[in-house]
Amino acid sequence: MSRKLLVVLLVVLLAALALAACGGAKETAAPTEAAAATTAPTATSEQTAAQPTEKPAQQEGEGTLATVKARGKIICGVNQAVPGFGFLQPDGSFAGFDIDYCKALSSAVFGSPDKVEYRPLNAKQRFTALQAGEIDVLIRNTTWTLTRDTELGANFAPTTFYDGQGIMVRKDSGIKTLADLEGASICVSSGTTTELNLADQMASRGINYTPVVFETADETTGAYLDGRCDAYTTDKSGLVARQSMFPHPEDHMILDETLSKEPLGPVVRHGDDQWFDIVKWMVFATFQAEESGVTSQNVDEMKNAEDPNIRKLLGTEGDMGAKLGLDNDWAYNIIKQVGNYAEIYNRNLGPDTVFNLPRGMNSSWKDGGLLYSPPFR
Ligand SMILES: N[C@@H](CCC(=O)N[C@@H](CS)C(=O)NCC(=O)O)C(=O)O
């Protein structure tokens, strides 16, 4: 047997073992990533996601933009279980803040928001799917971390939603602070920063707890609602989103404490600078449009604005689109078809939605928030 074949066989065997280990029991006693960190430097639960079964969407040696254009659609890795962000609706369509960013990318590339195939992925599957070329972009409440940015082969576009991890408990539990969770069981999803932060925060505060780990949000919240855990933890946005699906949302509350920083945004693979630039500037276009007061409603009039920044953004002046390999009306199309950041936020999370999330850090820098676009020039 050739050495190469032997290596391939070994890899397949290891992958099968990893799959058997994750797939068998849905619940594990300890956080897998944390456990991996304290033992040998083996794969974390993020890295032991299901192996790719389908043919990669991207052909070798071809840039993602060319692949996407030849295919006629973008394959966007998304969440299907977090209302307001990425959610599969009863009619089979996807909706949410992250979904709108898939649409914005489609508008930038194709001049239409509908050239998207949505690929639902759970937390553990997402980085393998990205690495394997099964998706062109991951827009799925994904936190930017150093490990993901390096070892996991991911490049992070600007943060579209600044979040932090929170804890939900039943109102009648008497639990008011993190310290009250001494001896508690806490439901958490695997392959997430949530799982790691929880272990770190509880250890540093000397609070003993039992993590009860599941692969999907449905399993995690299902177990919490069944009374198998005293608390449920994820990003605060995720808590609010999932709470909206509970039979009695009013029976639950989110503790004031925030356990971590969770900057969420789109992600692409390492190795394709042009595609990375497109995804980055697609996000910046939504920020800049809000900064400049350009909306889906006034974008046509704004084409005649005097402000050179607006003219460059909308393609009336300069050749910003060409620099990205796109048509010059790429950003005009995003704003016209999907909207500026405020429109995207309000449509999915704003005052007219069940979530009514205050903008807070997710305000434009002009309003004291963290959203800031570099110059369009
Ligand atoms: N932002 C965190 C957490 C993201 C995450 O996947 N959260 C879970 C808990 S709500 C989720 O979205 N699960 C949906 C599912 O896979 O069913 C991360 O990037 O690791």
The ligand as a Tripos MOL2 file, in Angstrom:
@<TRIPOS>MOLECULE
LIG
   20    19     1     0     0
SMALL
NO_CHARGES

@<TRIPOS>ATOM
      1 N1        -21.8630   33.3280   18.7100 N.3       1 LIG1
      2 C1        -21.5350   32.0490   19.2800 C.3       1 LIG1
      3 C2        -22.7540   31.1330   19.4380 C.3       1 LIG1
      4 C3        -23.4390   30.8470   18.1400 C.3       1 LIG1
      5 C4        -24.4550   29.6840   18.1630 C.2       1 LIG1
      6 O1        -24.3560   28.8030   17.3110 O.2       1 LIG1
      7 N2        -25.4110   29.6460   19.0900 N.am      1 LIG1
      8 C5        -26.3390   28.5570   19.1710 C.3       1 LIG1
      9 C6        -27.2160   28.7220   20.3770 C.3       1 LIG1
     10 S1        -28.6210   29.7930   20.1530 S.3       1 LIG1
     11 C7        -27.1900   28.4870   17.9300 C.2       1 LIG1
     12 O2        -27.3360   29.4630   17.2190 O.2       1 LIG1
     13 N3        -27.7490   27.3420   17.6360 N.am      1 LIG1
     14 C8        -28.6500   27.1480   16.5230 C.3       1 LIG1
     15 C9        -28.6530   25.7040   16.0750 C.2       1 LIG1
     16 O3        -27.6030   25.2420   15.6480 O.co2     1 LIG1
     17 O4        -29.6980   25.0500   16.1530 O.co2     1 LIG1
     18 C10       -20.4830   31.3820   18.4230 C.2       1 LIG1
     19 O5        -20.1310   31.8920   17.3550 O.co2     1 LIG1
     20 O6        -19.9750   30.3310   18.8260 O.co2     1 LIG1
@<TRIPOS>BOND
     1     1     2 1
     2     2     3 1
     3     2    18 1
     4     3     4 1
     5     4     5 1
     6     5     6 2
     7     5     7 1
     8     7     8 1
     9     8     9 1
    10     8    11 1
    11     9    10 1
    12    11    12 2
    13    11    13 1
    14    13    14 1
    15    14    15 1
    16    15    16 2
    17    15    17 1
    18    18    19 2
    19    18    20 1
@<TRIPOS>SUBSTRUCTURE
     1 LIG1         1 GROUP 0 **** ****
